[in-house]
Amino acid sequence: MKTATHSTASGLKAFEDTIKAQVEDGKAKLDQFESKAREKRTGAETDAIAKLKTARQEIDRRLQDLKTTHATHVARAKSEIEADAAKFKNAVTDLGARLAGGRK
């Protein structure tokens, strides 16, 4: 039983590390985009950045909650977090493209 618990804990840790790395990469890009948006004084991009920061915080919170999630719900929770992390990453990439291309 102890081995299964350790295996599950190490699996959750690996999952958490993977998601955190993705989110931190997005956060670093957001910080760069925020500087560009301020220079251009674009309200739409500033609003998008604020929403993405909130989304990042929500992913972080859900990762913390995962540690106390009942074992029967872990797979679903991980799937939802992965989907949210992918959406976050895509939104950051789209924002970067908008800022680079000057589109609104």
PyMOL commands that set and color helices and strands:
alter all, ss='L'
color gray80, all
select helices_A, chain A and resi 2-40+43-66+71-101
alter helices_A, ss='H'
color red, helices_A
deselect
rebuild
show_as cartoon
